[in-house]
Amino acid sequence: MSSNATEIQTTTTTVTKKVKKLKPARKQVKPGEVEKKEAPQTGKEYNIWYNKWAGGDREDSYSNKTKSQTRCNIKRDAGLTRANTTGVKYCCLFFARGCCPYGWECEYLHMLPDPAQSPPDTSKDCFARDKFSDYRDDMGGVGSFQRQNRTLYVGRIKETGTGPETEEVVRRHFKEWGEIEKIRVLQYRSVAFVTYVHEGNAQFAKEAMACQSLDNDEILNVRWATEDPNPESKVAEKRRLEEMGREAIQARMDPRIVEAVRSIRALEEGVELEEPETTEMEEVEPAAKRQRLENGSAELEQAQASEEAQQQSKGLLSADTLESLKYFSEIRKRNGSAAPPAVAPKPPPTGLGLADYGSDDEE
C-alpha cells in the first residue's frame, strides 16, 4: 500500500511540474556606477579610422588593457524587456557586457540569440551593428558578411595545468553563451579556439568575454579566428552550409513538389525509390478516406439540387406566373395564331451616299 502511494505521489509531482516563466529583466548597473578608465597609450599618432592610437608596440597595447568592471550573468540578468512586445529581434550590446542600466525598459532583448529564428538581416550581427566586407587587421570589431564565422580566438590564457584541464576551464566559462561544437587548446601558447554551433552565439560570446578573466585573474584577448587552413575542415564547412541551404529551401517549399522532383530525378537516373513501410493504420486510412469522399459527394449533389430549387424560387417571376405563361402559350398554339411577319432589313446603300442630295448648280 505504501509503495503504491509513493508511486502516485511521484507521478503527481512530475505532472504538476511548472514551466519556468521569464521575469522582467533586472538593471545590471546603476547610471554612473561604471567608471570609464582609459589605458595609457603607447602610440604617437591617432588613427581616425580605428578610433585609437597607432604606432606603439603591439604587445604593450594588449598588456595595457584594463579588466572589465562588469560581467553578464545569464541566469540572473536575462528577462523580458520592451523588445519582447515591440518585436525587436536584436540583443542589447550593453547587456552582453553586463552594464545595461535600463533593465526591463531596454529597447533590445536581454537574452541569448535564439538559434531557431533566422536573423532578420545577415549583413548585421546579433546587436544590429553593420558588418563590413572584410575583417580588420587585428581581427576585432563586428566582422565580415562574406563569411560565416563561428570560431573565436581566445588569447592570453594563464595555463596552470595540462591541456585537458585548460580546455575544461575554457568550456566552463564559454558554454554560458551557447552550445559549443569544439574547443582546441594550443598548450604552452596560452591560446584556445572556441567554435560554437551557431554564429549568433559566437557574436554574443565575443562581446561578453572581451577583457574578462577565467580562473587566474588574466585579461583575455577575444577576437575572430581566421579561416582554418585544414582542407578537411573546409570541405566539412562547405557541406554544412549546403545542408543548411537545402533545409531552408525545403522548409519553404511544398512537400508534394519536393517528392515529385525526387521521383522525376529517380526516373531519369533509373533508380527505384524506396517506398515507406505502411502500417495497419495507414492501410485502414484509404478505405475510410474513400468512404468520406463518397458521403461528401452525395451530400454535395443534394446541396446543389437544393441550391438550384432556391435559385428558381428566387427569380424575377414566381412559380404561379411561370405556369400561367405556359398555359397562355399553349392556347396560342392551338388557335394557330401566327407570329408577326419579320420585316426584311433595308439593303445597305451603295457608293458614297452622295447621290440623294441635289447640287446647287442644277436647275
MOGIHU-V861638 format. One record per residue. N is the residue number from 1. RES is the residue in three letters. SS is DSSP state (A for helix, B for strand, O for the rest). OMEGA is omega in whole degrees, 0 to 359 (NA if undefined). D_LAST is the distance of its C-alpha to the last C-alpha in Angstrom with 2 decimals. Layout:
N & RES & SS & OMEGA & D_LAST
N & RES & SS & OMEGA & D_LAST
This chain:
1 & MET & O & 181 & 138.06
2 & SER & A & 179 & 138.17
3 & SER & A & 178 & 136.40
4 & ASN & A & 179 & 133.52
5 & ALA & A & 179 & 133.26
6 & THR & A & 178 & 133.12
7 & GLU & A & 179 & 130.40
8 & ILE & A & 181 & 128.29
9 & GLN & A & 179 & 128.81
10 & THR & A & 179 & 127.75
11 & THR & A & 179 & 124.58
12 & THR & A & 179 & 123.65
13 & THR & A & 179 & 124.20
14 & THR & A & 181 & 121.96
15 & VAL & A & 184 & 119.19
16 & THR & O & 179 & 119.32
17 & LYS & O & 185 & 119.10
18 & LYS & O & 176 & 116.36
19 & VAL & O & 183 & 113.91
20 & LYS & O & 180 & 114.54
21 & LYS & O & 178 & 111.70
22 & LEU & O & 177 & 110.83
23 & LYS & O & 176 & 111.93
24 & PRO & B & 183 & 110.25
25 & ALA & O & 180 & 110.96
26 & ARG & O & 175 & 113.84
27 & LYS & O & 186 & 113.82
28 & GLN & O & 179 & 115.71
29 & VAL & O & 173 & 116.70
30 & LYS & O & 180 & 116.51
31 & PRO & O & 180 & 114.30
32 & GLY & O & 182 & 116.25
33 & GLU & O & 181 & 119.04
34 & VAL & O & 179 & 118.38
35 & GLU & O & 180 & 119.48
36 & LYS & O & 180 & 117.55
37 & LYS & O & 179 & 120.05
38 & GLU & O & 179 & 119.01
39 & ALA & O & 178 & 121.09
40 & PRO & O & 184 & 122.49
41 & GLN & O & 177 & 120.19
42 & THR & O & 181 & 121.61
43 & GLY & O & 180 & 118.48
44 & LYS & O & 180 & 117.78
45 & GLU & B & 180 & 113.97
46 & TYR & B & 180 & 111.53
47 & ASN & B & 182 & 108.83
48 & ILE & O & 180 & 105.70
49 & TRP & O & 179 & 104.14
50 & TYR & O & 177 & 106.96
51 & ASN & O & 178 & 107.90
52 & LYS & B & 179 & 111.58
53 & TRP & B & 181 & 114.12
54 & ALA & B & 178 & 114.36
55 & GLY & O & 179 & 116.93
56 & GLY & O & 179 & 119.94
57 & ASP & O & 183 & 122.03
58 & ARG & A & 181 & 120.27
59 & GLU & A & 178 & 123.36
60 & ASP & A & 181 & 124.11
61 & SER & A & 178 & 120.65
62 & TYR & A & 182 & 121.29
63 & SER & A & 181 & 124.84
64 & ASN & O & 178 & 123.87
65 & LYS & O & 180 & 121.49
66 & THR & O & 180 & 122.66
67 & LYS & O & 181 & 122.96
68 & SER & O & 182 & 120.28
69 & GLN & O & 184 & 121.40
70 & THR & O & 176 & 119.45
71 & ARG & O & 182 & 118.80
72 & CYS & O & 175 & 116.53
73 & ASN & O & 187 & 118.10
74 & ILE & A & 183 & 115.58
75 & LYS & A & 184 & 117.65
76 & ARG & A & 189 & 118.20
77 & ASP & A & 184 & 115.06
78 & ALA & O & 180 & 112.22
79 & GLY & B & 183 & 110.20
80 & LEU & B & 177 & 106.88
81 & THR & O & 178 & 104.77
82 & ARG & O & 180 & 101.34
83 & ALA & A & 179 & 99.93
84 & ASN & A & 178 & 100.67
85 & THR & A & 181 & 98.20
86 & THR & A & 178 & 95.57
87 & GLY & O & 177 & 95.39
88 & VAL & O & 185 & 96.62
89 & LYS & O & 184 & 98.03
90 & TYR & O & 181 & 100.03
91 & CYS & B & 179 & 103.74
92 & CYS & O & 180 & 105.35
93 & LEU & A & 181 & 106.89
94 & PHE & A & 174 & 109.50
95 & PHE & A & 178 & 110.44
96 & ALA & A & 178 & 111.23
97 & ARG & A & 177 & 113.42
98 & GLY & O & 184 & 115.07
99 & CYS & O & 178 & 114.09
100 & CYS & O & 182 & 111.10
101 & PRO & O & 187 & 111.76
102 & TYR & O & 179 & 108.86
103 & GLY & A & 183 & 109.95
104 & TRP & A & 178 & 107.66
105 & GLU & A & 182 & 105.33
106 & CYS & O & 181 & 104.49
107 & GLU & O & 180 & 100.87
108 & TYR & O & 184 & 102.00
109 & LEU & B & 174 & 103.93
110 & HIS & B & 178 & 107.72
111 & MET & O & 180 & 108.40
112 & LEU & O & 176 & 108.45
113 & PRO & O & 181 & 105.19
114 & ASP & O & 181 & 104.23
115 & PRO & O & 182 & 104.20
116 & ALA & O & 181 & 102.09
117 & GLN & O & 177 & 99.13
118 & SER & O & 180 & 97.29
119 & PRO & O & 180 & 96.91
120 & PRO & O & 183 & 93.57
121 & ASP & O & 182 & 93.20
122 & THR & O & 177 & 95.16
123 & SER & O & 177 & 94.79
124 & LYS & B & 176 & 97.04
125 & ASP & O & 184 & 100.63
126 & CYS & O & 177 & 101.93
127 & PHE & O & 178 & 102.18
128 & ALA & O & 175 & 98.46
129 & ARG & O & 182 & 99.38
130 & ASP & B & 174 & 97.10
131 & LYS & O & 182 & 98.56
132 & PHE & B & 181 & 98.35
133 & SER & O & 180 & 97.42
134 & ASP & O & 179 & 101.06
135 & TYR & O & 174 & 104.51
136 & ARG & O & 180 & 106.44
137 & ASP & O & 180 & 109.21
138 & ASP & O & 179 & 111.84
139 & MET & O & 176 & 109.99
140 & GLY & O & 176 & 109.80
141 & GLY & O & 187 & 106.93
142 & VAL & O & 181 & 104.15
143 & GLY & O & 184 & 103.73
144 & SER & B & 178 & 100.91
145 & PHE & O & 181 & 97.96
146 & GLN & O & 181 & 98.05
147 & ARG & O & 177 & 101.14
148 & GLN & O & 184 & 102.46
149 & ASN & O & 179 & 105.98
150 & ARG & O & 185 & 108.44
151 & THR & B & 178 & 111.67
152 & LEU & B & 172 & 113.54
153 & TYR & B & 181 & 116.10
154 & VAL & B & 182 & 119.08
155 & GLY & B & 177 & 121.50
156 & ARG & O & 176 & 124.73
157 & ILE & O & 175 & 126.34
158 & LYS & O & 182 & 130.07
159 & GLU & O & 179 & 131.63
160 & THR & O & 181 & 134.88
161 & GLY & O & 180 & 135.13
162 & THR & O & 181 & 133.98
163 & GLY & A & 178 & 130.43
164 & PRO & A & 178 & 130.00
165 & GLU & A & 177 & 131.36
166 & THR & A & 178 & 128.90
167 & GLU & A & 178 & 126.07
168 & GLU & A & 178 & 127.12
169 & VAL & A & 180 & 127.10
170 & VAL & A & 180 & 123.62
171 & ARG & A & 182 & 122.31
172 & ARG & A & 182 & 123.79
173 & HIS & A & 186 & 122.03
174 & PHE & A & 181 & 118.65
175 & LYS & A & 179 & 118.14
176 & GLU & A & 187 & 117.36
177 & TRP & A & 178 & 113.89
178 & GLY & O & 182 & 112.72
179 & GLU & O & 182 & 113.57
180 & ILE & B & 178 & 115.24
181 & GLU & B & 179 & 114.68
182 & LYS & B & 177 & 117.48
183 & ILE & B & 177 & 119.80
184 & ARG & B & 182 & 121.33
185 & VAL & B & 174 & 124.22
186 & LEU & B & 185 & 125.39
187 & GLN & O & 181 & 129.07
188 & TYR & O & 175 & 130.91
189 & ARG & O & 176 & 127.58
190 & SER & O & 184 & 126.76
191 & VAL & B & 175 & 123.28
192 & ALA & B & 176 & 121.51
193 & PHE & B & 182 & 118.05
194 & VAL & B & 180 & 116.62
195 & THR & B & 178 & 113.66
196 & TYR & B & 178 & 111.82
197 & VAL & O & 182 & 109.77
198 & HIS & O & 183 & 106.73
199 & GLU & A & 180 & 105.45
200 & GLY & A & 177 & 104.99
201 & ASN & A & 177 & 108.70
202 & ALA & A & 177 & 109.58
203 & GLN & A & 179 & 107.42
204 & PHE & A & 182 & 109.10
205 & ALA & A & 180 & 112.59
206 & LYS & A & 179 & 112.07
207 & GLU & A & 183 & 111.52
208 & ALA & A & 184 & 114.11
209 & MET & O & 178 & 116.94
210 & ALA & O & 179 & 116.23
211 & CYS & O & 174 & 119.43
212 & GLN & O & 179 & 121.20
213 & SER & O & 178 & 124.59
214 & LEU & O & 181 & 125.94
215 & ASP & O & 188 & 129.66
216 & ASN & O & 174 & 131.28
217 & ASP & O & 175 & 129.53
218 & GLU & O & 177 & 127.51
219 & ILE & O & 186 & 124.07
220 & LEU & O & 173 & 121.66
221 & ASN & B & 184 & 119.05
222 & VAL & B & 180 & 116.11
223 & ARG & B & 174 & 113.23
224 & TRP & B & 178 & 110.72
225 & ALA & O & 176 & 112.21
226 & THR & O & 182 & 110.83
227 & GLU & O & 182 & 109.48
228 & ASP & O & 182 & 112.20
229 & PRO & O & 181 & 112.71
230 & ASN & O & 181 & 114.14
231 & PRO & A & 180 & 111.82
232 & GLU & A & 179 & 112.69
233 & SER & A & 177 & 111.71
234 & LYS & A & 179 & 108.41
235 & VAL & A & 179 & 107.61
236 & ALA & A & 179 & 108.66
237 & GLU & A & 178 & 106.47
238 & LYS & A & 178 & 103.46
239 & ARG & A & 180 & 104.04
240 & ARG & A & 179 & 104.37
241 & LEU & A & 178 & 101.07
242 & GLU & A & 179 & 99.28
243 & GLU & A & 177 & 100.77
244 & MET & A & 178 & 99.68
245 & GLY & A & 179 & 96.11
246 & ARG & A & 179 & 96.08
247 & GLU & A & 179 & 97.38
248 & ALA & A & 179 & 94.83
249 & ILE & A & 180 & 91.95
250 & GLN & A & 179 & 93.30
251 & ALA & A & 181 & 93.72
252 & ARG & A & 182 & 89.99
253 & MET & O & 176 & 88.84
254 & ASP & O & 181 & 88.56
255 & PRO & A & 178 & 91.78
256 & ARG & A & 178 & 89.81
257 & ILE & A & 179 & 87.93
258 & VAL & A & 180 & 91.25
259 & GLU & A & 178 & 92.75
260 & ALA & A & 179 & 89.74
261 & VAL & A & 178 & 89.99
262 & ARG & A & 180 & 93.72
263 & SER & A & 178 & 93.21
264 & ILE & A & 179 & 90.54
265 & ARG & A & 178 & 92.81
266 & ALA & A & 177 & 95.71
267 & LEU & A & 179 & 93.67
268 & GLU & A & 181 & 92.69
269 & GLU & A & 180 & 96.30
270 & GLY & O & 181 & 97.69
271 & VAL & O & 178 & 99.89
272 & GLU & O & 178 & 100.53
273 & LEU & O & 177 & 100.19
274 & GLU & O & 179 & 103.13
275 & GLU & O & 180 & 102.17
276 & PRO & O & 180 & 103.62
277 & GLU & O & 180 & 106.45
278 & THR & O & 178 & 105.38
279 & THR & O & 180 & 107.67
280 & GLU & A & 179 & 108.15
281 & MET & A & 179 & 105.91
282 & GLU & A & 177 & 103.11
283 & GLU & A & 180 & 103.49
284 & VAL & A & 185 & 103.23
285 & GLU & A & 181 & 100.14
286 & PRO & A & 180 & 97.63
287 & ALA & A & 179 & 98.56
288 & ALA & A & 180 & 98.25
289 & LYS & A & 179 & 94.95
290 & ARG & A & 179 & 93.61
291 & GLN & A & 179 & 94.68
292 & ARG & A & 180 & 92.97
293 & LEU & A & 178 & 89.75
294 & GLU & A & 178 & 89.88
295 & ASN & A & 180 & 90.53
296 & GLY & A & 179 & 87.76
297 & SER & A & 178 & 85.24
298 & ALA & A & 178 & 86.17
299 & GLU & A & 180 & 85.81
300 & LEU & A & 178 & 82.44
301 & GLU & A & 177 & 81.13
302 & GLN & A & 180 & 82.34
303 & ALA & A & 179 & 80.68
304 & GLN & A & 179 & 77.35
305 & ALA & A & 179 & 77.52
306 & SER & A & 180 & 78.29
307 & GLU & A & 178 & 75.48
308 & GLU & A & 178 & 72.94
309 & ALA & A & 179 & 74.20
310 & GLN & A & 180 & 73.85
311 & GLN & A & 178 & 70.30
312 & GLN & A & 180 & 69.38
313 & SER & A & 183 & 71.01
314 & LYS & O & 181 & 69.28
315 & GLY & O & 180 & 65.70
316 & LEU & O & 180 & 62.92
317 & LEU & O & 179 & 63.89
318 & SER & O & 181 & 67.45
319 & ALA & A & 179 & 69.31
320 & ASP & A & 180 & 69.13
321 & THR & A & 178 & 65.36
322 & LEU & A & 179 & 65.03
323 & GLU & A & 179 & 67.32
324 & SER & A & 177 & 65.34
325 & LEU & A & 176 & 62.07
326 & LYS & A & 181 & 63.74
327 & TYR & A & 180 & 65.00
328 & PHE & A & 178 & 61.54
329 & SER & A & 178 & 60.08
330 & GLU & A & 178 & 62.82
331 & ILE & A & 181 & 62.13
332 & ARG & A & 178 & 58.44
333 & LYS & A & 180 & 59.30
334 & ARG & A & 180 & 61.69
335 & ASN & A & 177 & 59.20
336 & GLY & O & 178 & 56.79
337 & SER & O & 182 & 53.87
338 & ALA & O & 179 & 51.15
339 & ALA & O & 179 & 49.25
340 & PRO & O & 183 & 45.64
341 & PRO & O & 180 & 43.24
342 & ALA & O & 180 & 41.75
343 & VAL & O & 180 & 37.99
344 & ALA & O & 180 & 36.55
345 & PRO & O & 179 & 34.69
346 & LYS & O & 178 & 31.01
347 & PRO & O & 180 & 30.42
348 & PRO & O & 181 & 29.37
349 & PRO & O & 178 & 25.79
350 & THR & O & 180 & 25.53
351 & GLY & O & 182 & 24.10
352 & LEU & O & 178 & 23.19
353 & GLY & O & 181 & 21.22
354 & LEU & O & 185 & 17.91
355 & ALA & O & 183 & 15.92
356 & ASP & O & 184 & 15.57
357 & TYR & O & 179 & 13.50
358 & GLY & O & 180 & 9.75
359 & SER & O & 180 & 8.89
360 & ASP & O & 183 & 7.95
361 & ASP & O & 182 & 6.59
362 & GLU & O & 180 & 3.88
363 & GLU & O & NA & 0.00
